[in-house]
Amino acid sequence: MSKYRKADLQRFADIFKALSNPNRLRIFLRLISCCKPGTVHRIDADTTVCVGELGKELDIVPSTVSHHIKELYRSGIIKMNRRGQKIECWIDPEIVKDLANFFRS
């Protein structure tokens, strides 16, 4: 029997659903490779990537990036902060820790 409650399983299902899209997975992998998940409270160039920059790097049009970012945010995978006209985003370190624990168990 699973040690996870029904709510926990639904949360993981939502995370996996969000990451099942190749573009969202690419965005997640890009963010996790550059943005040290343990530093979520520091918002500076070392820990965040602006949404527009992601689109350019990954060759995804801005409207598509916005849609995917919204889905990643909705599922709790990323956090966002608006600074003027820029929207910064970063991986929630708790999600990374929870996913690691999920796969370890």
N, CA, C and O of each residue as an XYZ file, in Angstrom:
420
protein
N       0.836     -1.188      0.000
C       0.000      0.000      0.000
C       0.882      1.253      0.000
O       1.906      1.297      0.681
N       0.495      2.224     -0.735
C       1.268      3.451     -0.860
C       1.252      4.250      0.440
O       0.257      4.273      1.163
N       2.387      4.910      0.721
C       2.440      5.760      1.905
C       1.868      7.149      1.627
O       1.787      7.982      2.529
N       1.475      7.396      0.385
C       0.969      8.707      0.005
C      -0.545      8.771      0.138
O      -1.256      7.821     -0.191
N      -1.019      9.903      0.624
C      -2.464     10.155      0.702
C      -2.978     10.471     -0.701
O      -2.210     10.750     -1.621
N      -4.282     10.419     -0.830
C      -4.914     10.699     -2.120
C      -4.550     12.107     -2.623
O      -4.300     12.295     -3.813
N      -4.521     13.078     -1.726
C      -4.169     14.459     -2.118
C      -2.731     14.545     -2.611
O      -2.437     15.270     -3.561
N      -1.832     13.799     -1.961
C      -0.429     13.785     -2.396
C      -0.316     13.202     -3.802
O       0.394     13.737     -4.654
N      -1.017     12.111     -4.030
C      -0.968     11.467     -5.346
C      -1.521     12.389     -6.423
O      -0.992     12.428     -7.534
N      -2.583     13.133     -6.109
C      -3.141     14.074     -7.087
C      -2.138     15.181     -7.391
O      -2.004     15.600     -8.540
N      -1.436     15.655     -6.368
C      -0.428     16.706     -6.559
C       0.685     16.215     -7.486
O       1.094     16.928     -8.403
N       1.176     14.987     -7.242
C       2.215     14.443     -8.115
C       1.682     14.211     -9.522
O       2.405     14.432    -10.494
N       0.446     13.775     -9.651
C      -0.144     13.582    -10.977
C      -0.204     14.912    -11.736
O       0.062     14.952    -12.937
N      -0.550     15.993    -11.041
C      -0.590     17.320    -11.675
C       0.810     17.759    -12.115
O       0.973     18.340    -13.188
N       1.806     17.482    -11.292
C       3.188     17.831    -11.644
C       3.626     17.041    -12.874
O       4.182     17.609    -13.814
N       3.375     15.730    -12.867
C       3.782     14.889    -13.997
C       3.022     15.268    -15.268
O       3.576     15.212    -16.366
N       1.757     15.651    -15.117
C       0.974     16.076    -16.277
C       1.590     17.350    -16.883
O       1.724     17.466    -18.102
N       1.956     18.288    -16.023
C       2.566     19.530    -16.514
C       3.883     19.247    -17.221
O       4.186     19.864    -18.242
N       4.663     18.322    -16.684
C       5.973     18.016    -17.273
C       5.886     17.067    -18.464
O       6.894     16.811    -19.122
N       4.698     16.545    -18.747
C       4.565     15.597    -19.860
C       4.624     16.277    -21.223
O       4.815     15.605    -22.237
N       4.464     17.598    -21.264
C       4.577     18.328    -22.519
C       6.054     18.596    -22.804
O       6.757     19.112    -21.934
N       6.538     18.262    -23.989
C       7.971     18.444    -24.283
C       8.484     19.871    -24.078
O       9.592     20.055    -23.574
N       7.698     20.883    -24.459
C       8.159     22.263    -24.265
C       8.234     22.629    -22.792
O       9.174     23.300    -22.365
N       7.241     22.188    -22.004
C       7.288     22.478    -20.569
C       8.458     21.744    -19.912
O       9.109     22.281    -19.016
N       8.717     20.536    -20.353
C       9.855     19.790    -19.822
C      11.166     20.498    -20.174
O      12.073     20.568    -19.344
N      11.269     21.016    -21.386
C      12.461     21.766    -21.791
C      12.640     23.013    -20.926
O      13.755     23.331    -20.511
N      11.538     23.718    -20.656
C      11.596     24.915    -19.817
C      12.044     24.526    -18.405
O      12.908     25.182    -17.823
N      11.459     23.466    -17.861
C      11.832     22.982    -16.533
C      13.322     22.632    -16.481
O      14.030     23.051    -15.566
N      13.786     21.873    -17.454
C      15.194     21.463    -17.483
C      16.122     22.663    -17.621
O      17.193     22.694    -17.014
N      15.723     23.638    -18.405
C      16.539     24.854    -18.562
C      16.618     25.597    -17.238
O      17.698     26.018    -16.823
N      15.485     25.760    -16.577
C      15.469     26.480    -15.305
C      16.270     25.747    -14.235
O      17.013     26.365    -13.472
N      16.116     24.454    -14.186
C      16.815     23.698    -13.135
C      18.321     23.644    -13.395
O      19.106     23.485    -12.461
N      18.721     23.773    -14.646
C      20.155     23.738    -14.955
C      20.847     25.061    -14.657
O      22.066     25.096    -14.484
N      20.093     26.139    -14.596
C      20.726     27.449    -14.427
C      20.391     28.137    -13.115
O      21.048     29.108    -12.739
N      19.395     27.654    -12.429
C      18.806     28.492    -11.376
C      18.742     27.869     -9.997
O      17.727     28.032     -9.320
N      19.732     27.190     -9.557
C      19.886     26.670     -8.199
C      18.590     26.641     -7.396
O      18.260     27.630     -6.741
N      17.845     25.535     -7.427
C      16.551     25.479     -6.743
C      16.573     25.856     -5.273
O      15.540     26.296     -4.769
N      17.652     25.720     -4.566
C      17.684     26.051     -3.149
C      17.704     27.530     -2.827
O      17.690     27.889     -1.649
N      17.736     28.406     -3.820
C      17.856     29.839     -3.568
C      16.617     30.592     -4.017
O      16.719     31.695     -4.554
N      15.472     30.016     -3.805
C      14.226     30.583     -4.308
C      13.940     31.988     -3.789
O      13.293     32.766     -4.490
N      14.393     32.342     -2.592
C      14.048     33.650     -2.045
C      14.935     34.781     -2.567
O      14.585     35.956     -2.454
N      16.080     34.418     -3.137
C      16.940     35.425     -3.745
C      16.515     35.611     -5.189
O      16.499     34.661     -5.971
N      16.178     36.820     -5.527
C      15.781     37.089     -6.900
C      16.849     37.969     -7.525
O      16.859     39.186     -7.342
N      17.743     37.334     -8.263
C      18.793     38.065     -8.968
C      19.149     37.286    -10.231
O      18.541     36.259    -10.532
N      20.106     37.770    -10.939
C      20.453     37.158    -12.229
C      20.935     35.718    -12.093
O      20.846     34.951    -13.052
N      21.439     35.337    -10.933
C      21.952     33.978    -10.765
C      20.864     32.943    -10.522
O      21.087     31.753    -10.746
N      19.693     33.370    -10.070
C      18.679     32.393     -9.672
C      17.403     32.445    -10.491
O      16.531     31.595    -10.312
N      17.270     33.398    -11.367
C      16.036     33.512    -12.148
C      16.359     33.708    -13.619
O      17.454     34.132    -13.988
N      15.379     33.388    -14.441
C      15.479     33.625    -15.872
C      14.189     34.313    -16.290
O      13.102     33.850    -15.942
N      14.289     35.391    -17.017
C      13.085     36.074    -17.477
C      12.409     35.244    -18.567
O      13.070     34.588    -19.372
N      11.099     35.289    -18.573
C      10.308     34.475    -19.488
C      10.694     34.722    -20.945
O      10.810     33.774    -21.721
N      10.891     35.972    -21.321
C      11.273     36.281    -22.692
C      12.597     35.656    -23.094
O      12.765     35.222    -24.234
N      13.538     35.609    -22.160
C      14.843     34.997    -22.431
C      14.697     33.495    -22.672
O      15.385     32.927    -23.520
N      13.799     32.857    -21.923
C      13.570     31.423    -22.111
C      13.113     31.122    -23.531
O      13.596     30.181    -24.161
N      12.191     31.917    -24.024
C      11.669     31.689    -25.370
C      12.756     31.779    -26.421
O      12.809     30.962    -27.340
N      13.625     32.776    -26.288
C      14.716     32.936    -27.244
C      15.680     31.756    -27.182
O      16.076     31.209    -28.211
N      16.051     31.370    -25.962
C      17.007     30.273    -25.791
C      16.477     28.947    -26.321
O      17.224     28.152    -26.891
N      15.185     28.718    -26.129
C      14.592     27.425    -26.484
C      13.882     27.450    -27.833
O      13.312     26.445    -28.256
N      13.915     28.600    -28.509
C      13.288     28.749    -29.821
C      11.788     28.432    -29.760
O      11.265     27.654    -30.558
N      11.119     29.056    -28.793
C       9.672     28.928    -28.617
C       9.095     30.339    -28.672
O       9.629     31.245    -28.032
N       8.021     30.540    -29.422
C       7.435     31.871    -29.558
C       6.878     32.344    -28.216
O       6.427     31.528    -27.412
N       6.908     33.657    -27.966
C       6.513     34.202    -26.668
C       5.135     33.763    -26.163
O       4.980     33.463    -24.979
N       4.147     33.724    -27.038
C       2.811     33.330    -26.572
C       2.782     31.886    -26.093
O       2.063     31.551    -25.152
N       3.562     31.038    -26.740
C       3.638     29.630    -26.329
C       4.385     29.503    -25.009
O       3.993     28.714    -24.149
N       5.459     30.274    -24.840
C       6.195     30.268    -23.571
C       5.264     30.699    -22.441
O       5.246     30.078    -21.378
N       4.493     31.758    -22.668
C       3.571     32.240    -21.633
C       2.574     31.160    -21.226
O       2.299     30.970    -20.041
N       2.040     30.460    -22.214
C       1.093     29.384    -21.921
C       1.754     28.300    -21.070
O       1.182     27.853    -20.075
N       2.946     27.882    -21.456
C       3.626     26.811    -20.731
C       4.054     27.254    -19.334
O       3.970     26.474    -18.386
N       4.506     28.486    -19.200
C       4.885     29.020    -17.896
C       3.665     29.035    -16.975
O       3.767     28.698    -15.795
N       2.514     29.427    -17.520
C       1.291     29.445    -16.724
C       0.940     28.046    -16.219
O       0.515     27.890    -15.074
N       1.113     27.046    -17.052
C       0.830     25.662    -16.641
C       1.825     25.176    -15.586
O       1.434     24.497    -14.636
N       3.087     25.512    -15.742
C       4.093     25.127    -14.745
C       3.835     25.830    -13.417
O       4.021     25.242    -12.352
N       3.408     27.080    -13.479
C       3.074     27.833    -12.277
C       1.823     27.249    -11.605
O       1.786     27.083    -10.386
N       0.821     26.945    -12.399
C      -0.428     26.397    -11.879
C      -0.190     25.082    -11.140
O      -0.831     24.806    -10.126
N       0.720     24.288    -11.647
C       0.999     22.998    -11.018
C       1.951     23.127     -9.826
O       2.203     22.140     -9.134
N       2.479     24.318     -9.578
C       3.340     24.548     -8.428
C       4.816     24.279     -8.670
O       5.623     24.344     -7.742
N       5.169     23.979     -9.902
C       6.561     23.644    -10.212
C       7.456     24.873    -10.167
O       8.591     24.806     -9.696
N       6.951     25.974    -10.651
C       7.752     27.195    -10.660
C       7.073     28.276     -9.837
O       5.875     28.220     -9.558
N       7.872     29.257     -9.459
C       7.402     30.479     -8.814
C       7.681     31.615     -9.786
O       8.562     31.511    -10.639
N       6.928     32.698     -9.652
C       7.114     33.834    -10.554
C       7.103     35.134     -9.773
O       6.527     35.228     -8.689
N       7.759     36.143    -10.354
C       7.786     37.475     -9.790
C       7.817     38.474    -10.937
O       8.615     38.339    -11.865
N       6.958     39.463    -10.873
C       6.960     40.512    -11.901
C       7.847     41.656    -11.431
O       7.720     42.151    -10.311
N       8.750     42.062    -12.319
C       9.602     43.232    -12.095
C       9.425     44.154    -13.286
O      10.080     43.993    -14.316
N       8.535     45.118    -13.133
C       8.230     46.003    -14.251
C       7.571     45.210    -15.358
O       6.550     44.558    -15.137
N       8.146     45.260    -16.545
C       7.592     44.526    -17.670
C       8.135     43.102    -17.766
O       7.688     42.321    -18.605
N       9.090     42.768    -16.916
C       9.669     41.428    -16.959
C       9.006     40.522    -15.930
O       8.630     40.955    -14.841
N       8.875     39.269    -16.299
C       8.399     38.262    -15.367
C       9.532     37.277    -15.165
O       9.991     36.641    -16.113
N       9.980     37.155    -13.926
C      11.046     36.220    -13.597
C      10.419     34.922    -13.096
O       9.356     34.932    -12.476
N      11.079     33.825    -13.368
C      10.567     32.545    -12.891
C      11.722     31.674    -12.436
O      12.844     31.790    -12.929
N      11.425     30.797    -11.481
C      12.424     29.894    -10.939
C      11.726     28.648    -10.423
O      10.527     28.657    -10.143
N      12.493     27.585    -10.305
C      11.973     26.312     -9.824
C      11.769     26.389     -8.313
O      12.634     26.880     -7.587
N      10.628     25.905     -7.851
C      10.368     25.816     -6.412
C      11.245     24.700     -5.839
O      11.092     23.545     -6.236
N      12.158     25.015     -4.916
C      13.060     23.982     -4.400
C      12.327     22.868     -3.663
O      12.816     21.739     -3.618
N      11.176     23.158     -3.090
C      10.403     22.124     -2.393
C       9.899     21.069     -3.377
O       9.820     19.888     -3.038
N       9.561     21.492     -4.586
C       9.105     20.544     -5.610
C      10.235     19.585     -5.960
O      10.017     18.379     -6.078
N      11.432     20.116     -6.125
C      12.583     19.274     -6.460
C      12.813     18.254     -5.343
O      13.036     17.071     -5.603
N      12.756     18.723     -4.109
C      12.953     17.835     -2.960
C      11.838     16.778     -2.903
O      12.114     15.601     -2.675
N      10.589     17.193     -3.109
C       9.461     16.256     -3.082
C       9.566     15.213     -4.191
O       9.286     14.035     -3.968
N       9.967     15.644     -5.377
C      10.121     14.694     -6.487
C      11.243     13.700     -6.204
O      11.109     12.510     -6.491
N      12.337     14.182     -5.646
C      13.450     13.282     -5.301
C      12.992     12.250     -4.279
O      13.302     11.066     -4.416
N      12.267     12.677     -3.267
C      11.749     11.756     -2.250
C      10.748     10.775     -2.854
O      10.730      9.601     -2.483
N       9.924     11.243     -3.772
C       8.936     10.386     -4.420
C       9.627      9.223     -5.159
O       9.219      8.066     -5.055
N      10.674      9.568     -5.896
C      11.354      8.532     -6.684
C      12.257      7.642     -5.827
O      12.572      6.517     -6.216
N      12.668      8.142     -4.670
C      13.468      7.326     -3.758
C      12.628      6.264     -3.041
O      13.128      5.193     -2.698
N      11.360      6.571     -2.822
C      10.527      5.648     -2.029
C       9.931      4.522     -2.833
O       9.215      3.684     -2.284
